[in-house]
C-alpha cells in the first residue's frame, strides 16, 4: 500500500509541469524511500527473489512514462485489448486534464484529491496490464507482444510468483548479471547466475551507501586524473567482494546500474591494486577478467525484451546504415557547447572531424543514407520515398544500423533525460525515438554523449522521464523501439580519437564477425595498450596526409632505436578518460558472432553409407545375442 501510494503521487506530480525542482526532488526521494523499504523488508525476511523484483519494479516508471508519452501512446493502445485500450485512453485524458489544473497556483484541494483518485486507477490498470502481459508471455513461450509487452514489469509480486520475468533472465551459463539498487539509506548488489532463481545478495550499510554516493559525486568526466577517482568508487562499491559471488568460469558480465551509478563506467574498475599502478603498468581491471565483454542494461526486464527476437534478426549481417551528421542551425553555426569543433590533426589545416567520420563510415556498408545539414529533422528519419525522384529511401524501419555523429546531451540530475541535436535548435528525446519502429535495427551508435549536472536551459527536458533512480537516458528510448543494442559514451569524445575508435569497432563487427560486446571490449583494450605509432597508423584514409606520413616515419625510426636499446614502447593512452568512456547497452550478443548453424546439404552417398553401417551394426548385435542364447541352451542341456 505504501508503494502504491508513492507510485500514485509520482504519477500525478512528476509527469506534470507543476511545481519546481525541489518539489520534484521530494517526490523522487519519497518514491525511492518506498522502494528501499520494500527491498529491505524482503531481504530481512530472506525473500531475495522478491527483493530483486522490487528493485526491477523501481525501474518500471521510466519505461511506463516513455510508453504513455504522446509520441508512443498510439502504438501501445493498438496492441492492447479494446476494453483495456478504452480504459487507458480515458485515464490518460483525465491525467492530462489534472496536470493542466496543477499548473494553476490556486488549484483547489478537491482537484488534487480527484487527480490522486485517477492516478490510483491508473496504477491499478498498469498492474492489471502487467498481469495480462505476463500471462500472455507465458502462454506463448515469451513471444514479443509489441511495446505493450513491457507492461509485465508492473505485474503483481507475490510469494508464489516473485519474479517479473517468466524464464531465466541470464542468456547462458557463461554470463552473469549484477543488478545494483541504490536506496536512500541502503544499497544492494544482486548477482544472478544461470539456472538460479534466487540471487546472491551483497548488502551495504547506510554509512557505506553514503560513501558510494560521495565517491560517485567526486567523479569528473572527462579528466586526466580520474584514475584515482575510479579506484575510490571501486573501493566504495566493494567491487572485489561483489565479484566473489560471480563464478570464475563466467566470460561475460551484465551490469544493471541504478541511481548515481548510471553514469559510471563500471567496466573500468581496478582490481587488486591501487590506481597509480593499474593505469601506468599492467594491472588487471574488471574488463580484463571477462573475455567476452561487459554489457549494460536499464533493467533485467529490458535485457530479456531485447533478446526476445528471431535468431535470424539478431545475428544476420549488417548490410545497410543511416549515418546522421551535424545538423544545420538557424544561424548556420554549430552549437559550441555541444558540437564538435574543427580540430587540427597532424597538419596545419583544420579538419572537420564530423565530415570525415561520415565519409569513412559510409564506405563500410553496402548501402548507406547520410542525413546532414538541413536534413537532420524528425520527419526525415521515417521518410521512405524521395518526394522528387520517387526512389525508395532507407528509413528507420528498414535499416540495420544508425550512427549518430551529431551532438547528444544527457542530464544526470534530471532522470538521465537526453536530447539529440536536430536542425533549428530542436532536439530528439527518449519518447520521440521510442515511437519509432525499428524491427531490423541491431545497433544504434551515439558517437559522443555529453553528461551534464544541474539545470540545462539549452535542453528541452520532458518531465515525463524525471525519475531520479532510474535510467531514462539514451539507451531506453532506443531499446523500446526495437533496437537490439545501443553503443554510446559516458562523456564527450572529441577530436580524431572518436574516428579511430568507431572505425576499429565497426571493422571488428563487420569484417571479423564479432558481436557488439566483444568488439567493444577488444577496441577499448586495443586503444588502452596501443603505442603512438599503432594509434596514428589506424587513422582513416581521409585523415592521412603528407604530414601524417612524415609523422609515421618519425615514429617508426624512434621505435627502431628503442628496440636496439632494449626499451619498450610507451603506452600513452592508459588513462581511463581516453579509452573507458564507451559502453554497449542491451543485447550485446547481436550482430554476427554467434551465427545460426547452416543446414547441411543432402548427401545421398553419405546417407546410404550411414544407413549401411547402422544396419550392419544391428545385424552383428542380433547374431551376438543369438549366439548367447544358443550357448545358454547348451549349458542347460
C-alpha positions as CSV (number, residue, x, y, z in Angstrom):
1,X,0.0,0.0,0.0
2,X,2.9,2.4,0.8
3,X,4.5,1.6,-2.5
4,X,1.2,2.2,-4.4
5,X,0.7,5.5,-2.7
6,X,4.2,6.6,-3.7
7,X,3.7,5.5,-7.2
8,X,0.4,7.3,-7.3
9,X,1.9,10.6,-6.1
10,X,4.7,10.2,-8.7
11,X,2.2,9.6,-11.5
12,X,0.4,12.9,-10.7
13,X,3.4,15.2,-9.9
14,X,6.3,14.0,-11.9
15,X,4.5,13.8,-15.2
16,X,3.3,17.4,-15.0
17,X,4.9,20.8,-15.4
18,X,3.6,21.9,-12.0
19,X,5.8,22.7,-9.0
20,X,9.6,23.3,-9.0
21,X,12.8,21.2,-8.9
22,X,12.6,20.9,-5.1
23,X,9.1,19.6,-5.3
24,X,10.0,17.0,-7.9
25,X,13.1,16.0,-5.8
26,X,10.9,15.5,-2.7
27,X,8.6,13.2,-4.7
28,X,11.5,11.3,-6.1
29,X,13.0,10.9,-2.6
30,X,9.7,9.6,-1.3
31,X,9.4,7.1,-4.1
32,X,13.0,6.0,-3.5
33,X,12.2,5.5,0.2
34,X,9.2,3.4,-0.5
35,X,11.1,1.1,-2.8
36,X,14.0,1.0,-0.4
37,X,11.6,-0.1,2.4
38,X,10.2,-2.9,0.2
39,X,13.6,-4.2,-0.8
40,X,15.0,-4.1,2.8
41,X,11.9,-5.8,4.1
42,X,12.2,-8.7,1.6
43,X,15.9,-9.0,2.5
44,X,15.2,-9.2,6.2
45,X,12.6,-11.9,5.5
46,X,15.0,-13.9,3.4
47,X,13.0,-13.4,0.2
48,X,15.8,-12.4,-2.1
49,X,14.0,-13.1,-5.3
50,X,11.2,-10.7,-4.2
51,X,13.8,-8.1,-3.3
52,X,15.2,-8.3,-6.8
53,X,11.7,-8.0,-8.3
54,X,11.0,-4.8,-6.3
55,X,14.4,-3.5,-7.5
56,X,13.3,-4.2,-11.0
57,X,9.9,-2.6,-10.4
58,X,11.6,0.6,-9.2
59,X,12.9,1.0,-12.8
60,X,9.5,0.5,-14.4
61,X,8.2,4.1,-14.2
62,X,10.7,5.4,-16.7
63,X,9.6,2.6,-19.2
64,X,5.9,3.4,-18.5
65,X,6.4,7.1,-18.9
66,X,8.1,6.6,-22.2
67,X,5.3,4.3,-23.4
68,X,2.5,6.5,-22.3
69,X,4.1,9.8,-23.7
70,X,2.2,11.3,-26.6
71,X,4.6,10.2,-29.4
72,X,4.4,6.5,-28.4
73,X,0.9,6.3,-26.9
74,X,-1.0,5.4,-30.1
75,X,1.1,2.3,-30.9
76,X,0.7,1.0,-27.4
77,X,-3.1,1.4,-27.5
78,X,-3.3,-0.6,-30.7
79,X,-1.6,-3.5,-29.0
80,X,-4.0,-3.7,-26.1
81,X,-7.4,-5.4,-25.9
82,X,-10.2,-3.0,-26.8
83,X,-11.6,-2.7,-23.2
84,X,-8.1,-2.0,-21.8
85,X,-7.3,0.5,-24.5
86,X,-10.5,2.4,-23.9
87,X,-10.0,2.5,-20.2
88,X,-6.3,3.5,-20.5
89,X,-7.2,6.3,-23.1
90,X,-9.9,7.7,-20.8
91,X,-7.5,7.7,-17.8
92,X,-4.7,9.4,-19.8
93,X,-7.2,12.1,-20.8
94,X,-8.1,12.6,-17.2
95,X,-4.5,12.7,-16.1
96,X,-3.7,15.3,-18.8
97,X,-6.6,17.4,-17.5
98,X,-5.4,17.2,-13.9
99,X,-1.8,18.2,-14.9
100,X,-3.1,21.4,-16.5
101,X,-5.1,22.2,-13.3
102,X,-2.0,21.6,-11.2
103,X,-0.1,24.3,-13.2
104,X,-2.5,26.8,-11.6
105,X,-1.3,28.1,-8.3
106,X,-4.9,28.4,-7.0
107,X,-5.7,24.7,-7.5
108,X,-8.4,23.6,-5.1
109,X,-7.9,20.7,-2.7
110,X,-10.7,18.6,-4.3
111,X,-8.9,18.9,-7.6
112,X,-5.8,17.3,-6.1
113,X,-8.0,14.5,-4.5
114,X,-9.7,13.9,-7.8
115,X,-6.3,13.7,-9.5
116,X,-5.0,11.2,-6.9
117,X,-8.0,9.0,-7.4
118,X,-7.5,8.9,-11.2
119,X,-3.8,8.1,-10.6
120,X,-4.8,5.3,-8.3
121,X,-7.0,3.9,-11.1
122,X,-4.0,4.2,-13.5
123,X,-1.7,2.3,-11.1
124,X,-4.4,-0.4,-10.7
125,X,-4.8,-0.6,-14.5
126,X,-1.0,-0.9,-15.0
127,X,-0.9,-3.8,-12.6
128,X,-3.7,-5.5,-14.4
129,X,-2.0,-4.9,-17.8
130,X,1.2,-6.3,-16.3
131,X,-0.6,-9.4,-15.1
132,X,-2.2,-9.9,-18.5
133,X,1.0,-9.4,-20.4
134,X,2.7,-11.9,-18.1
135,X,0.0,-14.5,-18.7
136,X,0.2,-13.9,-22.5
137,X,4.0,-14.2,-22.4
138,X,3.9,-17.5,-20.5
139,X,1.2,-18.9,-22.8
140,X,3.2,-18.1,-26.0
141,X,6.7,-19.0,-24.7
142,X,7.9,-15.5,-24.3
143,X,6.8,-14.2,-27.8
144,X,7.3,-10.5,-28.2
145,X,3.9,-8.8,-28.0
146,X,5.0,-5.4,-29.1
147,X,5.6,-2.5,-26.8
148,X,2.6,-3.4,-24.6
149,X,4.6,-6.5,-23.5
150,X,6.8,-4.2,-21.5
151,X,3.9,-3.7,-19.0
152,X,5.0,-7.1,-17.5
153,X,7.3,-5.1,-15.2
154,X,4.2,-3.9,-13.4
155,X,2.9,-7.5,-12.8
156,X,2.0,-8.1,-9.1
157,X,4.8,-9.6,-7.0
158,X,3.8,-12.5,-4.6
159,X,5.4,-15.4,-2.8
160,X,4.3,-17.9,-5.4
161,X,5.5,-15.7,-8.3
162,X,8.3,-13.5,-7.0
163,X,10.0,-12.6,-10.3
164,X,8.9,-10.2,-13.0
165,X,10.2,-12.5,-15.8
166,X,8.9,-15.8,-16.9
167,X,12.1,-17.5,-17.9
168,X,15.7,-17.5,-16.9
169,X,16.9,-13.9,-17.5
170,X,20.6,-15.0,-17.9
171,X,21.3,-15.8,-21.6
172,X,23.7,-18.7,-20.8
173,X,26.0,-20.4,-18.4
174,X,28.9,-18.2,-19.4
175,X,27.1,-15.0,-18.4
176,X,26.2,-13.4,-15.0
177,X,24.2,-10.3,-14.1
178,X,24.9,-7.8,-11.4
179,X,22.0,-5.5,-10.6
180,X,22.6,-2.6,-8.3
181,X,20.0,-0.9,-6.1
182,X,21.0,2.4,-4.5
183,X,18.4,3.5,-1.9
184,X,18.2,6.5,0.4
185,X,19.9,4.7,3.3
186,X,20.8,1.3,1.9
187,X,22.3,-0.3,-1.2
188,X,22.3,-3.9,-2.6
189,X,24.1,-5.8,-5.3
190,X,22.1,-8.8,-6.7
191,X,24.2,-11.4,-8.6
192,X,22.1,-13.5,-10.9
193,X,23.6,-16.7,-12.3
194,X,22.3,-19.1,-14.9
195,X,19.9,-21.7,-13.5
196,X,19.5,-20.0,-10.1
197,X,16.1,-18.4,-9.3
198,X,17.4,-16.8,-6.1
199,X,20.0,-14.1,-6.5
200,X,23.2,-13.9,-4.5
201,X,22.9,-10.7,-2.5
202,X,25.6,-8.3,-1.1
203,X,24.2,-5.6,1.3
204,X,25.7,-2.2,2.1
205,X,25.0,-0.3,5.3
206,X,23.8,3.3,5.5
207,X,27.3,4.5,6.0
208,X,28.7,2.5,3.1
209,X,25.8,3.8,0.9
210,X,26.8,7.4,1.7
211,X,30.4,6.6,0.8
212,X,29.3,5.3,-2.6
213,X,27.3,8.4,-3.3
214,X,30.1,10.7,-2.3
215,X,32.7,8.8,-4.3
216,X,30.5,9.0,-7.4
217,X,29.8,12.7,-6.9
218,X,33.5,13.3,-6.9
219,X,33.9,11.8,-10.4
220,X,34.8,14.3,-13.1
221,X,34.5,13.4,-16.7
222,X,36.5,13.9,-18.8
223,X,39.5,14.4,-16.5
224,X,43.1,13.2,-16.7
225,X,43.2,12.5,-13.0
226,X,40.0,10.4,-12.7
227,X,42.0,7.1,-12.3
228,X,42.2,7.6,-8.6
229,X,38.6,8.7,-8.5
230,X,37.5,5.4,-10.2
231,X,39.6,3.5,-7.7
232,X,37.8,5.3,-4.9
233,X,34.5,4.3,-6.4
234,X,35.7,0.6,-6.8
235,X,36.6,0.6,-3.1
236,X,33.3,2.1,-2.1
237,X,31.4,-0.5,-4.2
238,X,33.5,-3.3,-2.7
239,X,33.8,-4.5,-6.2
240,X,36.1,-7.4,-5.4
241,X,33.8,-8.7,-2.7
242,X,30.9,-8.5,-5.2
243,X,32.9,-10.4,-7.8
244,X,33.5,-13.2,-5.4
245,X,29.8,-14.1,-5.9
246,X,30.4,-14.4,-9.7
247,X,31.7,-17.9,-10.7
248,X,35.2,-17.9,-12.1
249,X,34.1,-19.5,-15.4
250,X,31.9,-16.6,-16.3
251,X,33.1,-14.9,-19.5
252,X,30.5,-12.1,-19.9
253,X,29.1,-9.7,-17.3
254,X,25.9,-7.7,-17.5
255,X,25.7,-4.6,-15.3
256,X,22.2,-3.1,-14.4
257,X,23.2,0.2,-12.7
258,X,20.8,2.3,-10.6
259,X,20.7,5.8,-9.4
260,X,24.0,7.6,-9.2
261,X,25.8,4.6,-10.8
262,X,24.1,5.1,-14.2
263,X,26.8,7.5,-15.4
264,X,29.8,5.5,-14.1
265,X,32.0,3.2,-16.3
266,X,31.9,0.2,-14.1
267,X,33.9,-1.9,-16.5
268,X,36.9,0.4,-15.8
269,X,37.0,-0.5,-12.1
270,X,40.6,-1.6,-11.0
271,X,41.0,-5.0,-9.3
272,X,43.5,-5.8,-6.6
273,X,45.9,-2.9,-6.9
274,X,46.0,0.9,-6.4
275,X,45.1,3.3,-9.2
276,X,48.6,4.5,-9.9
277,X,49.9,1.0,-10.8
278,X,46.7,-0.1,-12.6
279,X,46.8,2.8,-15.1
280,X,50.5,3.1,-15.6
281,X,51.5,-0.6,-15.7
282,X,49.9,-3.9,-16.4
283,X,47.4,-4.4,-13.6
284,X,44.1,-6.2,-14.1
285,X,40.8,-4.3,-14.5
286,X,37.3,-5.6,-14.4
287,X,37.1,-5.5,-18.2
288,X,40.2,-7.8,-18.4
289,X,38.6,-10.5,-16.4
290,X,35.6,-11.1,-18.7
291,X,36.9,-12.2,-22.1
292,X,33.5,-11.8,-23.9
293,X,32.9,-8.2,-22.7
294,X,30.8,-6.2,-20.3
295,X,27.2,-5.2,-21.1
296,X,24.9,-2.6,-19.5
297,X,21.1,-2.7,-19.4
298,X,18.5,-0.4,-17.9
299,X,16.9,-3.4,-16.2
300,X,16.9,-7.2,-16.4
301,X,13.4,-6.9,-17.8
302,X,14.6,-4.8,-20.7
303,X,17.5,-7.2,-21.3
304,X,15.0,-10.0,-21.8
305,X,13.0,-7.7,-24.1
306,X,16.0,-7.0,-26.3
307,X,16.9,-10.7,-26.6
308,X,13.3,-11.7,-27.4
309,X,13.7,-11.8,-31.2
310,X,14.1,-14.3,-34.0
311,X,17.6,-15.7,-34.4
312,X,17.8,-14.5,-38.0
313,X,17.1,-10.9,-36.9
314,X,19.7,-11.0,-34.1
315,X,22.6,-12.5,-36.0
316,X,22.1,-11.5,-39.6
317,X,24.9,-9.5,-41.2
318,X,24.7,-5.7,-41.0
319,X,24.3,-4.6,-44.6
320,X,23.0,-1.0,-44.5
321,X,23.2,2.0,-42.2
322,X,21.8,5.5,-41.7
323,X,24.6,8.0,-40.7
324,X,23.5,11.2,-39.1
325,X,25.9,14.2,-39.3
326,X,25.9,17.6,-37.8
327,X,22.6,19.5,-38.3
328,X,22.4,23.0,-39.7
329,X,21.4,25.6,-37.1
330,X,19.4,28.7,-37.7
331,X,22.5,30.9,-37.6
332,X,24.4,28.4,-39.7
333,X,26.7,27.8,-36.8
334,X,27.1,24.6,-34.8
335,X,26.4,24.9,-31.1
336,X,29.7,25.4,-29.4
337,X,28.7,23.9,-26.1
338,X,27.7,20.5,-27.5
339,X,29.2,20.4,-31.0
340,X,32.5,19.1,-32.2
341,X,34.7,21.9,-33.5
342,X,37.1,21.6,-36.4
343,X,40.4,20.3,-35.0
344,X,44.0,20.3,-36.1
345,X,45.1,16.7,-36.9
346,X,48.8,16.3,-37.8
347,X,49.0,19.3,-40.1
348,X,48.3,22.9,-40.4
349,X,44.9,22.7,-42.0
350,X,41.8,22.4,-39.8
351,X,39.8,19.2,-40.4
352,X,36.1,18.8,-39.9
353,X,36.0,15.6,-37.9
354,X,32.3,15.0,-38.4
355,X,32.6,15.2,-42.2
356,X,35.5,12.7,-42.2
357,X,33.6,10.5,-39.9
358,X,30.6,10.5,-42.2
359,X,32.7,9.8,-45.3
360,X,34.7,7.0,-43.6
361,X,31.7,5.1,-42.3
362,X,29.6,5.2,-45.5
363,X,32.3,3.1,-47.2
364,X,31.9,0.2,-44.7
365,X,28.3,-0.8,-45.7
366,X,26.8,-1.9,-48.9
367,X,24.1,0.7,-48.7
368,X,24.0,3.9,-46.7
369,X,21.9,7.0,-46.3
370,X,23.5,10.2,-44.9
371,X,21.4,12.8,-43.1
372,X,23.3,16.1,-42.5
373,X,22.8,19.8,-42.5
374,X,19.1,20.7,-43.1
375,X,18.1,17.0,-43.5
376,X,18.6,16.2,-39.8
377,X,14.9,16.6,-38.9
378,X,12.4,14.3,-37.2
379,X,10.4,13.6,-40.4
380,X,13.5,12.6,-42.4
381,X,14.3,9.6,-40.3
382,X,11.0,7.8,-41.2
383,X,10.8,9.0,-44.8
384,X,10.8,6.0,-47.1
385,X,10.4,7.7,-50.5
386,X,12.2,10.6,-52.2
387,X,9.5,13.1,-53.0
388,X,11.3,14.4,-56.0
389,X,12.5,11.3,-57.8
390,X,10.2,8.7,-56.2
391,X,13.2,6.5,-55.3
392,X,13.0,4.3,-52.2
393,X,15.0,5.6,-49.3
394,X,16.5,3.7,-46.4
395,X,14.4,4.5,-43.3
396,X,14.4,3.6,-39.6
397,X,12.1,0.7,-40.3
398,X,14.5,-1.0,-42.7
399,X,18.0,0.0,-41.5
400,X,20.3,-2.4,-39.7
401,X,22.4,0.3,-38.1
402,X,22.1,4.0,-37.2
403,X,25.2,6.1,-36.4
404,X,24.6,9.5,-34.7
405,X,27.6,11.7,-35.2
406,X,25.6,14.8,-34.1
407,X,25.7,16.1,-30.5
408,X,23.9,14.5,-27.6
409,X,23.4,15.8,-24.1
410,X,22.4,13.7,-21.0
411,X,21.5,15.4,-17.8
412,X,22.5,13.3,-14.7
413,X,20.3,15.3,-12.4
414,X,17.1,15.2,-14.4
415,X,16.3,11.5,-14.7
416,X,19.1,10.9,-17.3
417,X,17.0,12.7,-19.8
418,X,18.8,13.0,-23.1
419,X,18.5,15.3,-26.2
420,X,19.9,14.6,-29.6
421,X,20.5,17.8,-31.6
422,X,18.4,18.4,-34.7
423,X,18.1,21.3,-37.1
424,X,16.8,24.7,-36.0
425,X,17.7,24.2,-32.3
426,X,15.2,21.3,-31.9
427,X,16.0,18.1,-30.1
428,X,15.1,14.4,-30.1
429,X,14.2,12.9,-26.8
430,X,13.5,9.4,-25.4
431,X,9.8,9.5,-26.1
432,X,10.4,10.6,-29.7
433,X,12.7,7.7,-30.6
434,X,10.6,5.2,-28.6
435,X,7.7,5.9,-31.0
436,X,9.7,4.7,-34.0
437,X,9.5,1.1,-35.2
438,X,13.0,-0.4,-35.9
439,X,12.5,-4.2,-36.1
440,X,15.6,-4.8,-38.3
441,X,18.0,-2.4,-36.5
442,X,20.6,-4.3,-34.4
443,X,22.8,-1.4,-33.4
444,X,22.4,2.3,-32.7
445,X,25.6,4.3,-32.0
446,X,25.8,7.6,-30.2
447,X,29.3,8.6,-31.2
448,X,29.7,11.3,-28.5
449,X,27.5,11.9,-25.5
450,X,28.0,14.8,-23.1
451,X,26.9,14.4,-19.5
452,X,25.7,17.4,-17.6
453,X,24.7,18.1,-14.0
454,X,22.2,20.7,-12.7
455,X,20.0,22.9,-14.8
456,X,20.4,22.7,-18.6
457,X,18.4,25.5,-20.1
458,X,19.6,24.6,-23.6
459,X,17.9,21.2,-23.5
460,X,14.2,20.7,-23.6
461,X,13.8,18.2,-20.7
462,X,10.5,16.4,-20.6
463,X,9.3,15.7,-17.0
464,X,7.7,12.5,-18.3
465,X,11.0,10.8,-17.7
466,X,12.1,12.6,-14.5
467,X,12.6,9.7,-12.1
468,X,15.8,10.1,-10.1
469,X,16.7,6.5,-9.5
470,X,16.1,5.1,-13.0
471,X,17.9,5.3,-16.3
472,X,15.8,7.1,-18.8
473,X,18.7,8.2,-21.0
474,X,19.9,7.4,-24.4
475,X,19.5,3.6,-24.4
476,X,16.0,3.4,-23.0
477,X,14.1,5.1,-25.9
478,X,16.2,3.2,-28.5
479,X,15.7,-0.2,-26.9
480,X,11.9,0.3,-26.5
481,X,11.5,0.9,-30.3
482,X,13.0,-2.5,-31.1
483,X,16.8,-1.8,-31.4
484,X,18.8,-4.8,-30.2
485,X,21.8,-2.8,-28.8
486,X,22.9,0.8,-28.2
487,X,26.6,1.8,-28.3
488,X,27.2,5.1,-26.6
489,X,29.7,7.0,-24.4
490,X,29.7,8.2,-20.8
491,X,31.3,11.5,-21.7
492,X,32.1,13.7,-24.7
493,X,34.6,12.1,-27.1
494,X,36.5,14.7,-29.2
495,X,38.9,15.0,-32.0
496,X,40.3,12.1,-34.1
497,X,40.0,9.6,-31.3
498,X,36.3,9.0,-32.0
499,X,37.1,8.4,-35.6
500,X,39.8,5.8,-34.8
501,X,37.7,4.1,-32.1
502,X,34.4,3.7,-34.1
503,X,36.2,2.7,-37.3
504,X,38.1,0.0,-35.5
505,X,34.9,-1.1,-33.7
506,X,32.9,-1.5,-36.9
507,X,35.7,-3.4,-38.6
508,X,35.6,-6.0,-35.8
509,X,31.8,-6.4,-36.2
510,X,31.5,-6.4,-39.9
511,X,34.8,-8.0,-41.1
512,X,35.8,-10.1,-38.1
513,X,32.3,-11.2,-37.2
514,X,32.5,-10.3,-33.5
515,X,29.4,-9.5,-31.5
516,X,28.9,-6.0,-30.2
517,X,30.1,-6.6,-26.6
518,X,33.3,-8.4,-27.6
519,X,34.0,-5.8,-30.3
520,X,33.6,-3.0,-27.8
521,X,35.9,-4.8,-25.3
522,X,38.5,-5.5,-27.9
523,X,38.6,-2.0,-29.2
524,X,38.9,-0.4,-25.7
525,X,41.7,-2.8,-24.8
526,X,43.4,-2.1,-28.1
527,X,43.3,1.7,-27.5
528,X,44.5,1.3,-23.9
529,X,47.5,-0.8,-25.0
530,X,48.3,1.0,-28.3
531,X,51.5,2.8,-28.9
532,X,51.5,6.2,-30.6
533,X,52.6,4.5,-33.8
534,X,49.8,2.0,-33.8
535,X,47.3,4.7,-33.0
536,X,48.5,7.0,-35.8
537,X,48.6,4.1,-38.3
538,X,44.9,3.4,-37.5
539,X,43.8,6.8,-38.9
540,X,41.2,6.5,-41.6
541,X,42.4,7.3,-45.2
542,X,40.7,10.7,-45.1
543,X,43.0,11.8,-42.2
544,X,46.2,10.5,-43.9
545,X,48.2,13.3,-45.5
546,X,51.9,14.1,-46.2
547,X,52.2,15.4,-42.6
548,X,50.7,12.1,-41.4
549,X,53.2,10.0,-43.5
550,X,56.1,12.1,-42.1
551,X,54.9,11.5,-38.5
552,X,54.6,7.8,-39.1
553,X,58.2,7.6,-40.5
554,X,59.4,9.5,-37.4
555,X,57.7,7.2,-35.0
556,X,59.0,4.1,-36.9
557,X,62.6,5.4,-36.6
558,X,62.1,6.1,-32.9
559,X,60.7,2.6,-32.4
560,X,63.7,1.0,-34.1
561,X,66.0,3.0,-31.8
562,X,64.2,1.8,-28.7
563,X,64.4,-1.9,-30.0
564,X,68.2,-1.5,-30.4
565,X,68.4,-0.3,-26.8
566,X,66.0,-3.0,-25.5
567,X,63.4,-0.4,-24.4
568,X,59.7,-0.9,-24.5
569,X,57.4,1.4,-26.5
570,X,55.4,3.8,-24.3
571,X,51.7,3.4,-24.0
572,X,50.3,6.9,-23.9
573,X,46.6,6.0,-23.8
574,X,46.5,4.1,-20.5
575,X,44.4,6.8,-18.7
576,X,40.7,5.7,-18.5
577,X,39.5,9.1,-19.6
578,X,40.8,8.2,-23.1
579,X,39.6,4.6,-23.6
580,X,37.0,3.8,-20.9
581,X,34.2,6.1,-21.9
582,X,32.5,3.7,-24.3
583,X,29.7,1.2,-23.4
584,X,27.1,-1.1,-25.1
585,X,23.6,-1.3,-23.7
586,X,21.0,-4.1,-24.4
587,X,21.6,-7.3,-26.4
588,X,25.4,-7.3,-26.7
589,X,25.3,-10.8,-28.2
590,X,23.8,-9.5,-31.5
591,X,25.5,-8.6,-34.8
592,X,27.2,-11.7,-36.1
593,X,29.5,-13.6,-33.9
594,X,27.0,-16.4,-32.9
595,X,25.7,-17.3,-36.4
596,X,22.8,-19.7,-36.8
597,X,24.1,-23.1,-37.9
598,X,23.6,-23.6,-41.6
599,X,21.5,-26.6,-42.7
600,X,23.8,-29.3,-44.2
601,X,23.3,-30.2,-47.9
602,X,21.7,-33.6,-48.6
603,X,24.5,-36.1,-49.4
604,X,22.9,-39.3,-50.8
605,X,26.1,-41.4,-50.7
606,X,26.8,-40.4,-47.1
607,X,23.2,-41.2,-46.0
608,X,23.5,-44.6,-47.7
609,X,26.8,-45.3,-46.0
610,X,25.4,-44.3,-42.6
611,X,22.4,-46.5,-43.1
612,X,24.5,-49.4,-44.1
613,X,26.7,-49.0,-41.1
614,X,23.7,-48.9,-38.8
615,X,22.2,-52.0,-40.4
616,X,25.4,-53.9,-40.2
617,X,25.8,-53.0,-36.5
618,X,22.2,-54.1,-35.9
619,X,22.8,-57.4,-37.6
620,X,26.0,-58.1,-35.7
621,X,24.2,-57.4,-32.5
622,X,21.4,-59.8,-33.5
623,X,23.9,-62.6,-34.2
624,X,25.7,-62.0,-31.0
625,X,22.5,-62.3,-29.0
626,X,21.6,-65.5,-30.9
627,X,25.0,-67.0,-30.0
628,X,24.5,-66.2,-26.4
629,X,21.0,-67.8,-26.4
630,X,22.4,-71.0,-28.1
631,X,25.2,-71.2,-25.5
632,X,22.7,-70.8,-22.7
633,X,20.6,-73.7,-24.1
634,X,23.6,-75.9,-24.5
635,X,24.6,-75.4,-20.8
636,X,21.1,-76.2,-19.7
637,X,21.1,-79.5,-21.6
